[in-house]
Amino acid sequence: MESIGYFFARVFGGIIDKLSDQMRYKISDIAESKIRETAERPFNQSTTNNQQTTTDRQDKNTKS
């Protein structure tokens, strides 16, 4: 009876280990791709966009 329990523990334990390894790999792969996207984006892109909108607002206020 113990041997059957030991067998199932090894089989299911191995399956769970493989699934957790795959999930860990997938999560780290997603994180690396997000970091890579962020690093490849131009450095001041959002700052430039904010400055342009602020300048546009100032131009509109002075024209009114």
Buried (B, 14 or more C-beta within 10 A) or exposed (E): EEEEEEEEEEEEEEEEEEEEEEEEEEEEEEEEEEEEEEEEEEEEEEEEEEEEEEEEEEEEEEEE
